[in-house]
Amino acid sequence: MSNVGEPTVSDYSPTVPDHDDRGWLFAAWRFVFITGNRLLIAAGMLGAVYGLLVGVDVFIGGVNQEQVAPLLYLFSALVGGNFTLITIILSISQLVISRQLGSPGELREQIEGTNAYREAIEETMNLEVAPVTPTEFLHMLHDSSAEIIDQAQEHLDTVDGERRDELIAHTERLDEQIDAVITSVSNPDVSVFGALAVTLSTNHGESIYQLRQLRAKHGDAYPEEVNEALDDLVVRLKQIDVARQYLKTVYVQQELAALSRHLLYVGVPAVVVSVFVLRTFAVGFDVFSPEMLFGVVPLAITVAIAPLAVLFAYVLRLASVAERTIAITPFTLAAPKEEATPADN
C-alpha cells in the first residue's frame, strides 16, 4: 500500500455513503463531526457568528463612539491570538514534514515492513499480487472476509439449534458491517478518508473476542470446516485492523497538512483585516457612518475569528477519528460513540 496522490481529503466532501437510518439528527451530527467538508463547516460557523452579531446590533443597538475602547481591546487580542495560532500551525506543519523524512536505513525498514505485511496477506489469500491503492486493498480484505463467513455458514447443517443460532447471529452482524464497507469502497472515486470513515463504526477487537469465545466454547460441536473458517476470519479481521490503522496514518498526515495550508490562507487575511480595523478605529469613527458601522464591525469580527473556526472544524474531525480508532486489535474499548446521537453522549 502506498500513499497515493489523491486530492487532499478536506478539499472535497469525501464519498461516504450513509448506511444508517437513524434520522436527520444523527445524519446532521455525522455530517458535522465526520463526513462534512471542513471548510464548509467553518463557513457555517462564521455565518452563524455574523448573523448573531448583526442580530445583537439590531435588537440592542449598534456601535457608537463611546465604545471605541472595548473594540480596540478586542481587535488587539484577536491580532495577537492569530499571530500565535499561525505560529503554532507552522510548527505542526514542520512536524508533519519531519515524519515523512528519514535516513535510508529507516526508510528501508519501513518499506520492508509494509512489504512483509502485503506478502503475508498474499500468502494467506493465495494471491499473486495484492492491490496497491488503499481503497482497493481494503475492498479485497473485506470481500475475502465475507467469503469466509459464507463458507462457515454453509457447514452448519450438522450443528444443533442453539449453537448454530449463536454463531449465525455473530457472523450475520459482522457480515452487515462488511457489506457496508464493500459497498462504500466499491466507488472508484472514494478518497482515503472515505475508505476510513466507513470503518469507524466497526469494532473488530470485539468481533475477534466473540469469535474466539465461540471457538473455545463450542469448537468441539462445530465441523472442522467451520473451525477453520473461524480461525481464518480472526486472521482476516486482524489484517483489516492493520489496514485501517495505516489509512488513519495517511489521513492524519493529509489532514494536518491541509489544516496548516488553510489556516495560513485564512490567518494572514484575518490579521491584515484586524490590523486595518484597529488602525482605523484608533483614529476615530468619523470615517464611518452609523450605517457603515452596522455592517463593518460584525464583518470585521467574523473575519478576525475565521482562523479559529477553521481550526475548530478540523480538530473536531481529527478528534472524532482518533477516538474511534484509538484501540488496536486484540484490545477494544467501549462501543464507538457514532452509535449514539450527541444527546445520548
Buried (B, 14 or more C-beta within 10 A) or exposed (E): BEEEEBEBBBBBBBBBBBBEEEEEEBBEBBBBBBBBBBBBBBBBBBEEBBEEBBEEBEEEEBBEEEBBEEBBEBBBEBBEBBEEBBEEBBEBBEEBEEEEEEEEEEEEEEEEEEEEBBEBBEEEBEBEEBBEBBBBBBBBBBBBBBBBBEBBBEBBEEBEEEBBEBBBEBBEEBBEBBBBBBBBBEBEEBBBBBBBBBBBBBBBBBBBBBBBEBBEEBBEBBBEEBBBBBBBBBBBBBBBBBBBEBBBEBBBBBBBBBBBBBBBBBBEBBBEBBBEBBEBBEEEBEEBEEEEBBBBBBBBBBBBBBBBBBBBBBEBBBEBBEBBBEBBBBEBEEEBBBBEBEEEE
